[in-house]
Amino acid sequence: MGGNDDAGRRDGRTEAGGDTRTAERVDDPMVEVRELRKQYGRRGPVALRGIDFTVGRGELFGLLGPNGAGKTTTLGILTTRVRPTSGTARIDGIDVVAGPQAVKRRIAVMPQQSNLDRSLTALENLTFHGAYYGMRLKDRRRRSRELLEQFGLADRADEQVENFSGGMAQRLLIARALMHRPPLLFLDEPTTGLDPQSRLFLWDRVTDLHRSGTTIMLTTHDMAEADRLCERIAIVDHGERIALDTPAGLRDLLPGGRGIELVLDAHDDPAPLLAELGETESAELEQGRWRVRCYGDSRLGEAIAVAEQRGAVVRDVRRLEGSLEDVFVHLTGRELR
Ligand SMILES: Nc1ncnc2c1ncn2[C@@H]1O[C@H](COP(=O)(O)OP(=O)(O)OP(=O)(O)O)[C@@H](O)[C@H]1O
């Protein structure tokens, strides 16, 4: 990175990363994570480097970051599967290490990989799960029917899961997770691999659940998903929280809120040459090819003209949309994927 981007990014970190903004003022926490660290093995990778965040009761909260950022590890700790190296995590006031059984009763997890029993019917998958949680037969049956209805699977209740499409299996996974009426639901990359229609359907169900008061924590590397669903989002990268705010608050981290992005061929960092267009930041994508962002009100034609006058070859140009993707690139200098 070059140009005067560093100042912008540092601002972003201290503002969004600090706990002084409304972003971290949570009155009634359902999830509290403090200084959470995780190293796998004595010499293994450090997945978390001291993460902090709080999720309010009834909130729909997103953990957003690229592959390997530490999202699944965070979820693993909160769901008592992974032991933290240090730091604390509490669910509904209960420490996840000290009280794993009490935590498990309060949570539901929709895992990244389906672990449905494919030889059973949809209904059986739900009722067996209810039995595991000690639900009475009548309640199990009623709750299963209710959830199959809610997730658009009522007419497939007696069909073996083996025959289900990816979208149907995904919906059944959430339905199963909700059998014991947990107040907190974890969704780990819930729509990865789904077709657009199944994705929309799932988003609607998640929104319904949120409206009905369930606290939901979602991990995703899908910016659109986080933007559309979440009330607040923690962006994580390399095991660190680099921002935490509402989607609108995160967008405000872009200097000036708008700007232009150019892909240029140039020998040296072209950012200083374009400084007259406003605050700039740059990243070398490959040898001699740069991505430069100019924040401010410049027009596309003006930016191209200035770049070409300075000897750069313009390969691509676009107006920044102020999307979370744009914010992520601003904070990290990298694309999300
Ligand atoms: N069981 C494990 N043993 C060793 N290293 C692990 C283990 N699980 C995760 N890691 C490492 O910890 C880091 C964070 O991984 P994690 O799965 O938490 O990230 P993620 O953000 O969920 O990514 P993804 O979207 O790919 O699941 C990575 O470097 C990963 O290789």
The ligand as an SDF file (V2000), in Angstrom:
LIG
                    3D

 31 33  0  0  0  0  0  0  0  0999 V2000
   -8.2070  -27.7060   13.6990 N   0  0  0  0  0  0  0  0  0  0  0  0
   -7.2570  -26.8890   13.2830 C   0  0  0  0  0  0  0  0  0  0  0  0
   -5.9580  -27.2180   13.4130 N   0  0  0  0  0  0  0  0  0  0  0  0
   -4.9800  -26.3850   13.0110 C   0  0  0  0  0  0  0  0  0  0  0  0
   -5.1990  -25.1850   12.4400 N   0  0  0  0  0  0  0  0  0  0  0  0
   -6.4740  -24.8010   12.2640 C   0  0  0  0  0  0  0  0  0  0  0  0
   -7.5640  -25.6310   12.6740 C   0  0  0  0  0  0  0  0  0  0  0  0
   -8.7190  -24.9780   12.3740 N   0  0  0  0  0  0  0  0  0  0  0  0
   -8.3680  -23.7980   11.8110 C   0  0  0  0  0  0  0  0  0  0  0  0
   -7.0190  -23.6960   11.7430 N   0  0  0  0  0  0  0  0  0  0  0  0
   -6.2610  -22.5470   11.2230 C   0  0  0  0  0  0  0  0  0  0  0  0
   -6.6710  -21.3930   11.9360 O   0  0  0  0  0  0  0  0  0  0  0  0
   -6.8010  -20.2700   11.0580 C   0  0  0  0  0  0  0  0  0  0  0  0
   -8.2180  -19.7270   11.1020 C   0  0  0  0  0  0  0  0  0  0  0  0
   -9.1080  -20.6910   10.5600 O   0  0  0  0  0  0  0  0  0  0  0  0
  -10.6960  -20.5840   10.6400 P   0  0  0  0  0  0  0  0  0  0  0  0
  -11.2610  -21.8510   10.0520 O   0  0  0  0  0  0  0  0  0  0  0  0
  -11.0960  -20.2260   12.0060 O   0  0  0  0  0  0  0  0  0  0  0  0
  -10.9720  -19.3580    9.6870 O   0  0  0  0  0  0  0  0  0  0  0  0
  -12.3070  -18.9650    8.9220 P   0  0  0  0  0  0  0  0  0  0  0  0
  -12.3390  -17.4870    8.9360 O   0  0  0  0  0  0  0  0  0  0  0  0
  -13.4660  -19.6690    9.5030 O   0  0  0  0  0  0  0  0  0  0  0  0
  -12.0530  -19.4770    7.4670 O   0  0  0  0  0  0  0  0  0  0  0  0
  -13.0160  -20.3770    6.5510 P   0  0  0  0  0  0  0  0  0  0  0  0
  -14.0050  -19.4290    5.9840 O   0  0  0  0  0  0  0  0  0  0  0  0
  -12.0540  -20.9060    5.5380 O   0  0  0  0  0  0  0  0  0  0  0  0
  -13.6020  -21.4510    7.4370 O   0  0  0  0  0  0  0  0  0  0  0  0
   -6.3780  -20.7730    9.6860 C   0  0  0  0  0  0  0  0  0  0  0  0
   -5.0110  -20.4640    9.5390 O   0  0  0  0  0  0  0  0  0  0  0  0
   -6.5780  -22.2660    9.7740 C   0  0  0  0  0  0  0  0  0  0  0  0
   -5.6910  -22.9450    8.9250 O   0  0  0  0  0  0  0  0  0  0  0  0
  1  2  1  0
  2  3  1  0
  2  7  2  0
  3  4  2  0
  4  5  1  0
  5  6  2  0
  6  7  1  0
  6 10  1  0
  7  8  1  0
  8  9  2  0
  9 10  1  0
 10 11  1  0
 11 12  1  0
 11 30  1  0
 12 13  1  0
 13 14  1  0
 13 28  1  0
 14 15  1  0
 15 16  1  0
 16 17  2  0
 16 18  1  0
 16 19  1  0
 19 20  1  0
 20 21  2  0
 20 22  1  0
 20 23  1  0
 23 24  1  0
 24 25  2  0
 24 26  1  0
 24 27  1  0
 28 29  1  0
 28 30  1  0
 30 31  1  0
M  END
$$$$
